[in-house]
Amino acid sequence: MELTRRLAAIAEFIPPGLVVADIGTDHARLPMNLVLSGRNPRVIATDLNEKPYRGAYSAVAGKNLTGAVDVRLGDGLRALSPGEAQVIVIAGMGGNTIVKILEDSRGVLAQARRMVLQPMADAGDLRLWLAGNGWKLVAEKLVVEDGRIYPVIVAEPGVETETDMFNLEIGPKLLENGEPLLEAYLEKIKADYQKILSGLARSRSRDSREKAIMLTSKLTRVRELLCRCRQNVK
Ligand SMILES: C[S@@+](CC[C@H](N)C(=O)[O-])C[C@H]1O[C@@H](n2cnc3c(N)ncnc32)[C@H](O)[C@@H]1O
């Protein structure tokens, strides 16, 4: 069972031997790969929606993996009981959807040893939630798929020592570790900030002005980081 680059990057952070829950599994590629490769003996694969749930169920049955990959229909971590899975994967959803799923099931979370999260957007909001809710960032990686760059965030129970909100927005481990895609990722963030700023410039409200001031200072820091990336490359 081949994995895309994004799913392969997620799999690298899953400790072998532990029970994994893949929330929002859709095609169930990751759970099937983890079991077929011998990395993990058991994976719980859940999806909120009937169609992906049925697709995952048929794919798993088609590979005779029904005993090892337990496919369930349900909303987020509510499909699990506390202690059933030591590793929780949530990939391919927005950062704020992931936060909502985590907020909804603190009992299940309290028993988990590691989370591997791959937000499609709003990664900063997700990191801030993790740092504020007893999770420390232990690793991060950037991965390209279909021309877009996505962060993979690995968190474990503990105290996050990074307190700078801007660094938490960008990704402290990405900044620390000489991540090869960091420059391209920062360019994208810079372009996003600039786009929002030009929208804000059209408004005369006080709220917009305050947002623009905040965003301009973040843009300055992104530019500084980009300069540092380029100096390191030379
Ligand atoms: C874009 S797919 C991602 C599939 C796979 N995780 C991946 O990264 O390739 C998102 C999946 O999450 C499911 N989903 C969305 N919200 C969910 C929730 N609250 N609980 C469980 N599944 C959810 C959707 O039905 C969909 O199948």
The ligand as an SDF file (V2000), in Angstrom:
LIG
                    3D

 27 29  0  0  0  0  0  0  0  0999 V2000
   -9.4760   15.5120    3.2020 C   0  0  0  0  0  0  0  0  0  0  0  0
   -9.9080   14.0580    4.0290 S   0  0  0  0  0  0  0  0  0  0  0  0
   -8.3470   13.5710    4.7070 C   0  0  0  0  0  0  0  0  0  0  0  0
   -8.1490   12.0890    4.6110 C   0  0  0  0  0  0  0  0  0  0  0  0
   -6.8520   11.5810    5.2130 C   0  0  0  0  0  0  0  0  0  0  0  0
   -6.8070   11.8090    6.6390 N   0  0  0  0  0  0  0  0  0  0  0  0
   -5.6770   12.2340    4.5480 C   0  0  0  0  0  0  0  0  0  0  0  0
   -5.0070   13.0620    5.1820 O   0  0  0  0  0  0  0  0  0  0  0  0
   -5.3900   11.9380    3.3690 O   0  0  0  0  0  0  0  0  0  0  0  0
  -10.7780   14.5980    5.4570 C   0  0  0  0  0  0  0  0  0  0  0  0
  -11.6620   13.5010    6.0260 C   0  0  0  0  0  0  0  0  0  0  0  0
  -12.0240   13.8740    7.3550 O   0  0  0  0  0  0  0  0  0  0  0  0
  -13.3560   13.5260    7.5750 C   0  0  0  0  0  0  0  0  0  0  0  0
  -13.8250   14.3520    8.7110 N   0  0  0  0  0  0  0  0  0  0  0  0
  -14.1150   15.6700    8.7230 C   0  0  0  0  0  0  0  0  0  0  0  0
  -14.4800   16.0580    9.9580 N   0  0  0  0  0  0  0  0  0  0  0  0
  -14.4000   14.9620   10.7560 C   0  0  0  0  0  0  0  0  0  0  0  0
  -14.6610   14.7080   12.1300 C   0  0  0  0  0  0  0  0  0  0  0  0
  -15.0960   15.6760   12.9470 N   0  0  0  0  0  0  0  0  0  0  0  0
  -14.4720   13.4510   12.5940 N   0  0  0  0  0  0  0  0  0  0  0  0
  -14.0470   12.4530   11.7780 C   0  0  0  0  0  0  0  0  0  0  0  0
  -13.8200   12.6300   10.4630 N   0  0  0  0  0  0  0  0  0  0  0  0
  -13.9810   13.8650    9.9590 C   0  0  0  0  0  0  0  0  0  0  0  0
  -14.0340   13.7710    6.2500 C   0  0  0  0  0  0  0  0  0  0  0  0
  -15.2480   13.0280    6.1210 O   0  0  0  0  0  0  0  0  0  0  0  0
  -12.9550   13.2970    5.2670 C   0  0  0  0  0  0  0  0  0  0  0  0
  -13.1130   11.9460    4.9430 O   0  0  0  0  0  0  0  0  0  0  0  0
  1  2  1  0
  2  3  1  0
  2 10  1  0
  3  4  1  0
  4  5  1  0
  5  6  1  0
  5  7  1  0
  7  8  2  0
  7  9  1  0
 10 11  1  0
 11 12  1  0
 11 26  1  0
 12 13  1  0
 13 14  1  0
 13 24  1  0
 14 15  1  0
 14 23  1  0
 15 16  2  0
 16 17  1  0
 17 18  1  0
 17 23  2  0
 18 19  1  0
 18 20  2  0
 20 21  1  0
 21 22  2  0
 22 23  1  0
 24 25  1  0
 24 26  1  0
 26 27  1  0
M  CHG  2   2   1   9  -1
M  END
$$$$
